[in-house]
Amino acid sequence: MMKMTFVFDNNRLQQIGKTPDEIIAPMRDHAKKWDITEVAPYQFEKDGENAMCDLFMFIPEILDVDDSYYTNFLSWYVEEDGQLFEDCIEGSKAVLARRAKHCG
């Protein structure tokens, strides 16, 4: 079982005049498209052989739209069977660095 959790930086959201629901809306759309369940507010879960891919493809997808998306969170991570699997903030930074290096 893979679970992606978002913990918002409320100070940042206040500065930009957004609510958590506005920020999480793209993930909710992604979840509907890929049969990912929001099991608790801002926690998305999927099981099965495509779970990791279906959850992780949200990162480059959202960075195509908003390359500062990750700055809205104190933490954003994925767990596999209750164990930390990936820090998505650091993953977002890595995606952006690769794009800068390879895509100019």
DRENBATOR-204657 format. One record per atom (N, C-alpha, C): residue in three letters; atom name; y negated, x negated, z negated. Coordinates in nm, 2 decimals, decimal comma. Each point is the difference from the previous one (the first is absolute). Example, Ala and Ser with C-alpha at 12.3 -4.5 7.8 and 13.67 -1.06 7.14 Angstrom:
2
LOVEX  residu  atome      yy      xx      zz
LOVEX     ALA      N    0,57   -1,32   -0,78
LOVEX     ALA     CA   -0,12    0,09    0,00
LOVEX     ALA      C   -0,12   -0,09    0,00
LOVEX     SER      N   -0,11    0,04    0,07
LOVEX     SER     CA   -0,11   -0,09    0,00
LOVEX     SER      C   -0,11    0,08   -0,08
//
This chain:
104
LOVEX  residu  atome      yy      xx      zz
LOVEX     MET      N    0,12   -0,08    0,00
LOVEX     MET     CA   -0,12    0,08    0,00
LOVEX     MET      C   -0,12   -0,09    0,00
LOVEX     MET      N   -0,09    0,03    0,09
LOVEX     MET     CA   -0,13   -0,08    0,01
LOVEX     MET      C   -0,11    0,10   -0,04
LOVEX     LYS      N   -0,10   -0,06   -0,08
LOVEX     LYS     CA   -0,11    0,08   -0,05
LOVEX     LYS      C   -0,13   -0,08    0,02
LOVEX     MET      N   -0,10    0,06    0,06
LOVEX     MET     CA   -0,13   -0,06    0,02
LOVEX     MET      C   -0,10    0,07   -0,10
LOVEX     THR      N   -0,07   -0,08   -0,08
LOVEX     THR     CA   -0,09    0,05   -0,10
LOVEX     THR      C   -0,14   -0,05    0,02
LOVEX     PHE      N   -0,10    0,09   -0,01
LOVEX     PHE     CA   -0,14   -0,04    0,02
LOVEX     PHE      C   -0,07    0,03   -0,14
LOVEX     VAL      N   -0,07   -0,10   -0,05
LOVEX     VAL     CA   -0,08    0,01   -0,12
LOVEX     VAL      C   -0,14   -0,03    0,04
LOVEX     PHE      N   -0,09    0,10   -0,01
LOVEX     PHE     CA   -0,13   -0,01    0,05
LOVEX     PHE      C   -0,10   -0,08   -0,09
LOVEX     ASP      N   -0,09   -0,06    0,07
LOVEX     ASP     CA   -0,12   -0,07   -0,07
LOVEX     ASP      C   -0,11    0,11    0,00
LOVEX     ASN      N   -0,01    0,07   -0,11
LOVEX     ASN     CA   -0,09    0,11   -0,01
LOVEX     ASN      C   -0,15   -0,05    0,01
LOVEX     ASN      N   -0,03   -0,12   -0,05
LOVEX     ASN     CA   -0,13   -0,05    0,02
LOVEX     ASN      C   -0,04   -0,02    0,15
LOVEX     ARG      N    0,10   -0,05    0,07
LOVEX     ARG     CA   -0,02   -0,02    0,15
LOVEX     ARG      C   -0,02    0,14    0,07
LOVEX     LEU      N    0,08    0,09   -0,04
LOVEX     LEU     CA   -0,01    0,14    0,06
LOVEX     LEU      C   -0,13    0,06   -0,03
LOVEX     GLN      N   -0,05   -0,02   -0,12
LOVEX     GLN     CA   -0,13    0,06   -0,04
LOVEX     GLN      C   -0,11   -0,07    0,08
LOVEX     GLN      N    0,01   -0,13    0,03
LOVEX     GLN     CA   -0,10   -0,07    0,08
LOVEX     GLN      C   -0,01    0,05    0,14
LOVEX     ILE      N    0,12    0,03    0,06
LOVEX     ILE     CA    0,00    0,04    0,14
LOVEX     ILE      C    0,00    0,15    0,01
LOVEX     GLY      N   -0,01    0,08   -0,11
LOVEX     GLY     CA   -0,01    0,14    0,00
LOVEX     GLY      C    0,12    0,07    0,06
LOVEX     LYS      N    0,12   -0,05   -0,04
LOVEX     LYS     CA    0,13    0,06    0,05
LOVEX     LYS      C    0,08    0,04   -0,12
LOVEX     THR      N    0,09    0,10    0,02
LOVEX     THR     CA    0,10    0,04   -0,10
LOVEX     THR      C    0,13   -0,06    0,03
LOVEX     PRO      N    0,09   -0,01   -0,10
LOVEX     PRO     CA    0,14   -0,05    0,03
LOVEX     PRO      C    0,07    0,08    0,11
LOVEX     ASP      N   -0,02    0,13    0,00
LOVEX     ASP     CA    0,06    0,09    0,10
LOVEX     ASP      C   -0,05   -0,03    0,14
LOVEX     GLU      N   -0,13   -0,04    0,01
LOVEX     GLU     CA   -0,05   -0,04    0,14
LOVEX     GLU      C    0,06   -0,13    0,04
LOVEX     ILE      N    0,02   -0,09   -0,09
LOVEX     ILE     CA    0,05   -0,13    0,04
LOVEX     ILE      C    0,15    0,01    0,03
LOVEX     ILE      N    0,07    0,08   -0,07
LOVEX     ILE     CA    0,15    0,01    0,01
LOVEX     ILE      C    0,04    0,09    0,12
LOVEX     ALA      N   -0,10    0,07    0,06
LOVEX     ALA     CA    0,03    0,10    0,10
LOVEX     ALA      C    0,08   -0,07    0,12
LOVEX     PRO      N   -0,04   -0,12    0,05
LOVEX     PRO     CA    0,08   -0,06    0,11
LOVEX     PRO      C    0,15   -0,02   -0,04
LOVEX     MET      N    0,02   -0,04   -0,12
LOVEX     MET     CA    0,14   -0,02   -0,05
LOVEX     MET      C    0,07    0,13    0,00
LOVEX     ARG      N   -0,06    0,10   -0,05
LOVEX     ARG     CA    0,06    0,14    0,00
LOVEX     ARG      C    0,04    0,04    0,14
LOVEX     ASP      N   -0,09   -0,03    0,10
LOVEX     ASP     CA    0,03    0,03    0,14
LOVEX     ASP      C    0,12   -0,08    0,05
LOVEX     HIS      N    0,00   -0,13   -0,03
LOVEX     HIS     CA    0,11   -0,09    0,03
LOVEX     HIS      C    0,13    0,05   -0,06
LOVEX     ALA      N   -0,01    0,04   -0,13
LOVEX     ALA     CA    0,12    0,05   -0,07
LOVEX     ALA      C    0,06    0,13    0,07
LOVEX     LYS      N   -0,08    0,09    0,04
LOVEX     LYS     CA    0,05    0,12    0,07
LOVEX     LYS      C    0,07   -0,04    0,13
LOVEX     LYS      N   -0,06   -0,09    0,07
LOVEX     LYS     CA    0,05   -0,04    0,13
LOVEX     LYS      C    0,14   -0,07   -0,01
LOVEX     TRP      N    0,02   -0,07   -0,11
LOVEX     TRP     CA    0,12   -0,09   -0,02
LOVEX     TRP      C    0,10    0,06   -0,11
LOVEX     ASP      N   -0,02    0,12   -0,04
LOVEX     ASP     CA    0,08    0,06   -0,10
LOVEX     ASP      C    0,01   -0,08   -0,13
LOVEX     ILE      N   -0,12   -0,04   -0,05
LOVEX     ILE     CA   -0,01   -0,07   -0,12
LOVEX     ILE      C   -0,06    0,10   -0,10
LOVEX     THR      N    0,06    0,00   -0,12
LOVEX     THR     CA   -0,04    0,10   -0,11
LOVEX     THR      C   -0,10   -0,06   -0,10
LOVEX     GLU      N   -0,10    0,08   -0,02
LOVEX     GLU     CA   -0,09   -0,04   -0,11
LOVEX     GLU      C    0,06    0,06   -0,13
LOVEX     VAL      N    0,06   -0,09   -0,08
LOVEX     VAL     CA    0,08    0,04   -0,12
LOVEX     VAL      C   -0,09    0,02   -0,12
LOVEX     ALA      N   -0,12   -0,06    0,00
LOVEX     ALA     CA   -0,10    0,02   -0,10
LOVEX     ALA      C   -0,13   -0,03    0,06
LOVEX     PRO      N   -0,11    0,03   -0,06
LOVEX     PRO     CA   -0,13   -0,03    0,07
LOVEX     PRO      C   -0,01   -0,15    0,03
LOVEX     TYR      N   -0,02   -0,03    0,13
LOVEX     TYR     CA   -0,02   -0,13    0,06
LOVEX     TYR      C    0,13   -0,09   -0,01
LOVEX     GLN      N    0,11    0,06   -0,01
LOVEX     GLN     CA    0,13   -0,07    0,00
LOVEX     GLN      C    0,09    0,06    0,11
LOVEX     PHE      N    0,04   -0,08    0,09
LOVEX     PHE     CA    0,08    0,05    0,12
LOVEX     PHE      C    0,13   -0,07    0,00
LOVEX     GLU      N    0,11    0,08    0,03
LOVEX     GLU     CA    0,13   -0,05   -0,01
LOVEX     GLU      C    0,09    0,04    0,12
LOVEX     LYS      N    0,09   -0,09    0,03
LOVEX     LYS     CA    0,09    0,03    0,11
LOVEX     LYS      C    0,13   -0,08   -0,02
LOVEX     ASP      N    0,11    0,06    0,03
LOVEX     ASP     CA    0,13   -0,07   -0,01
LOVEX     ASP      C    0,06   -0,01    0,14
LOVEX     GLY      N    0,10   -0,08    0,02
LOVEX     GLY     CA    0,07   -0,02    0,12
LOVEX     GLY      C   -0,03   -0,12    0,07
LOVEX     GLU      N    0,07   -0,03    0,11
LOVEX     GLU     CA   -0,01   -0,13    0,07
LOVEX     GLU      C   -0,14   -0,02    0,06
LOVEX     ASN      N   -0,08    0,10    0,03
LOVEX     ASN     CA   -0,13   -0,02    0,06
LOVEX     ASN      C   -0,12    0,01   -0,10
LOVEX     ALA      N    0,04    0,01   -0,13
LOVEX     ALA     CA   -0,10    0,02   -0,10
LOVEX     ALA      C   -0,11   -0,11    0,00
LOVEX     MET      N    0,05   -0,12    0,00
LOVEX     MET     CA   -0,10   -0,11   -0,01
LOVEX     MET      C   -0,09   -0,01    0,12
LOVEX     CYS      N    0,05    0,02    0,12
LOVEX     CYS     CA   -0,08    0,00    0,12
LOVEX     CYS      C   -0,10    0,11    0,00
LOVEX     ASP      N    0,05    0,12   -0,03
LOVEX     ASP     CA   -0,08    0,12    0,00
LOVEX     ASP      C   -0,12   -0,01   -0,10
LOVEX     LEU      N    0,02   -0,06   -0,12
LOVEX     LEU     CA   -0,10   -0,02   -0,09
LOVEX     LEU      C   -0,10   -0,11    0,04
LOVEX     PHE      N    0,06   -0,11    0,04
LOVEX     PHE     CA   -0,08   -0,12    0,03
LOVEX     PHE      C   -0,09    0,01    0,12
LOVEX     MET      N    0,05    0,08    0,10
LOVEX     MET     CA   -0,08    0,01    0,12
LOVEX     MET      C   -0,14    0,06   -0,02
LOVEX     PHE      N   -0,02    0,06   -0,12
LOVEX     PHE     CA   -0,13    0,06   -0,03
LOVEX     PHE      C   -0,10   -0,11   -0,01
LOVEX     ILE      N    0,04   -0,12   -0,05
LOVEX     ILE     CA   -0,10   -0,11   -0,02
LOVEX     ILE      C   -0,07   -0,04    0,13
LOVEX     PRO      N    0,07   -0,04    0,10
LOVEX     PRO     CA   -0,08   -0,04    0,12
LOVEX     PRO      C   -0,07    0,13    0,07
LOVEX     GLU      N    0,07    0,11   -0,02
LOVEX     GLU     CA   -0,06    0,12    0,06
LOVEX     GLU      C   -0,14    0,03   -0,06
LOVEX     ILE      N   -0,01    0,00   -0,14
LOVEX     ILE     CA   -0,13    0,03   -0,06
LOVEX     ILE      C   -0,10   -0,12    0,02
LOVEX     LEU      N    0,05   -0,12    0,01
LOVEX     LEU     CA   -0,09   -0,11    0,02
LOVEX     LEU      C   -0,06    0,00    0,14
LOVEX     ASP      N    0,07    0,07    0,09
LOVEX     ASP     CA   -0,06    0,01    0,14
LOVEX     ASP      C   -0,13    0,09   -0,01
LOVEX     VAL      N    0,00    0,09   -0,10
LOVEX     VAL     CA   -0,11    0,10   -0,01
LOVEX     VAL      C   -0,10   -0,05   -0,10
LOVEX     ASP      N    0,04   -0,07   -0,11
LOVEX     ASP     CA   -0,09   -0,04   -0,10
LOVEX     ASP      C    0,05   -0,13   -0,06
LOVEX     ASP      N   -0,05   -0,11    0,04
LOVEX     ASP     CA    0,05   -0,13   -0,04
LOVEX     ASP      C   -0,04   -0,04   -0,14
LOVEX     SER      N   -0,07    0,09   -0,07
LOVEX     SER     CA   -0,03   -0,02   -0,14
LOVEX     SER      C    0,07    0,10   -0,09
LOVEX     TYR      N    0,10    0,08    0,05
LOVEX     TYR     CA    0,07    0,10   -0,07
LOVEX     TYR      C    0,05   -0,05   -0,13
LOVEX     TYR      N    0,06   -0,11   -0,01
LOVEX     TYR     CA    0,07   -0,05   -0,12
LOVEX     TYR      C   -0,10   -0,03   -0,11
LOVEX     THR      N   -0,13   -0,01    0,03
LOVEX     THR     CA   -0,10   -0,02   -0,11
LOVEX     THR      C   -0,03    0,12   -0,08
LOVEX     ASN      N    0,06    0,11    0,03
LOVEX     ASN     CA   -0,02    0,12   -0,08
LOVEX     ASN      C    0,10    0,01   -0,12
LOVEX     PHE      N    0,09   -0,10   -0,01
LOVEX     PHE     CA    0,10    0,01   -0,11
LOVEX     PHE      C    0,00   -0,11   -0,09
LOVEX     LEU      N    0,03    0,03   -0,13
LOVEX     LEU     CA    0,02   -0,11   -0,10
LOVEX     LEU      C    0,14   -0,06    0,03
LOVEX     SER      N    0,10    0,09    0,04
LOVEX     SER     CA    0,13   -0,05    0,04
LOVEX     SER      C    0,05    0,10    0,10
LOVEX     TRP      N    0,09   -0,06    0,09
LOVEX     TRP     CA    0,06    0,08    0,11
LOVEX     TRP      C    0,13   -0,08    0,02
LOVEX     TYR      N    0,11    0,06   -0,03
LOVEX     TYR     CA    0,13   -0,07    0,01
LOVEX     TYR      C    0,12    0,08    0,04
LOVEX     VAL      N    0,10   -0,06    0,03
LOVEX     VAL     CA    0,13    0,06    0,04
LOVEX     VAL      C    0,11   -0,05   -0,10
LOVEX     GLU      N    0,08    0,10   -0,05
LOVEX     GLU     CA    0,11   -0,04   -0,08
LOVEX     GLU      C    0,13    0,04    0,08
LOVEX     GLU      N    0,10   -0,07   -0,02
LOVEX     GLU     CA    0,13    0,03    0,05
LOVEX     GLU      C    0,10    0,02   -0,13
LOVEX     ASP      N    0,05    0,12   -0,01
LOVEX     ASP     CA    0,09    0,03   -0,12
LOVEX     ASP      C   -0,07   -0,05   -0,13
LOVEX     GLY      N   -0,13    0,03   -0,02
LOVEX     GLY     CA   -0,07   -0,03   -0,12
LOVEX     GLY      C   -0,04   -0,15   -0,02
LOVEX     GLN      N    0,02   -0,08    0,10
LOVEX     GLN     CA   -0,04   -0,14   -0,01
LOVEX     GLN      C   -0,11   -0,03    0,10
LOVEX     LEU      N   -0,10   -0,07   -0,04
LOVEX     LEU     CA   -0,12   -0,03    0,09
LOVEX     LEU      C    0,06   -0,07    0,12
LOVEX     PHE      N   -0,04    0,05    0,12
LOVEX     PHE     CA    0,05   -0,05    0,12
LOVEX     PHE      C   -0,12   -0,07    0,08
LOVEX     GLU      N   -0,11    0,06    0,00
LOVEX     GLU     CA   -0,12   -0,05    0,08
LOVEX     GLU      C   -0,13    0,04   -0,06
LOVEX     ASP      N   -0,09   -0,09   -0,01
LOVEX     ASP     CA   -0,14    0,03   -0,03
LOVEX     ASP      C   -0,07    0,03    0,13
LOVEX     CYS      N   -0,04    0,12    0,02
LOVEX     CYS     CA   -0,06    0,04    0,13
LOVEX     CYS      C   -0,14   -0,04    0,02
LOVEX     ILE      N   -0,07   -0,03   -0,11
LOVEX     ILE     CA   -0,13   -0,06    0,02
LOVEX     ILE      C    0,01   -0,14    0,06
LOVEX     GLU      N    0,09   -0,08   -0,06
LOVEX     GLU     CA    0,02   -0,13    0,06
LOVEX     GLU      C    0,06    0,01    0,14
LOVEX     GLY      N    0,09    0,09    0,02
LOVEX     GLY     CA    0,05    0,03    0,13
LOVEX     GLY      C   -0,10    0,03    0,10
LOVEX     SER      N   -0,10    0,08   -0,04
LOVEX     SER     CA   -0,11    0,04    0,09
LOVEX     SER      C   -0,08   -0,12    0,04
LOVEX     LYS      N   -0,03   -0,08   -0,10
LOVEX     LYS     CA   -0,08   -0,12    0,03
LOVEX     LYS      C    0,08   -0,09    0,10
LOVEX     ALA      N    0,13   -0,01   -0,02
LOVEX     ALA     CA    0,08   -0,08    0,09
LOVEX     ALA      C    0,00    0,05    0,14
LOVEX     VAL      N    0,01    0,13    0,02
LOVEX     VAL     CA   -0,01    0,07    0,13
LOVEX     VAL      C   -0,13   -0,04    0,07
LOVEX     LEU      N   -0,11    0,02   -0,08
LOVEX     LEU     CA   -0,13   -0,03    0,06
LOVEX     LEU      C   -0,02   -0,15    0,03
LOVEX     ALA      N    0,06   -0,09   -0,08
LOVEX     ALA     CA   -0,01   -0,14    0,03
LOVEX     ALA      C    0,08   -0,03    0,13
LOVEX     ARG      N    0,12    0,05    0,02
LOVEX     ARG     CA    0,07   -0,02    0,12
LOVEX     ARG      C   -0,07    0,06    0,12
LOVEX     ARG      N   -0,06    0,11   -0,01
LOVEX     ARG     CA   -0,08    0,06    0,11
LOVEX     ARG      C   -0,11   -0,09    0,04
LOVEX     ALA      N   -0,07   -0,05   -0,10
LOVEX     ALA     CA   -0,12   -0,09    0,03
LOVEX     ALA      C    0,05   -0,13    0,07
LOVEX     LYS      N    0,11   -0,05   -0,05
LOVEX     LYS     CA    0,05   -0,13    0,06
LOVEX     LYS      C    0,05    0,02    0,14
LOVEX     HIS      N    0,07    0,11    0,03
LOVEX     HIS     CA    0,07    0,02    0,12
LOVEX     HIS      C   -0,07    0,09    0,10
LOVEX     CYS      N   -0,09    0,08   -0,05
LOVEX     CYS     CA   -0,07    0,10    0,09
LOVEX     CYS      C   -0,15   -0,03    0,01
LOVEX     GLY      N   -0,04   -0,11   -0,06
LOVEX     GLY     CA   -0,14   -0,04    0,01
LOVEX     GLY      C   -0,09    0,08   -0,07
//
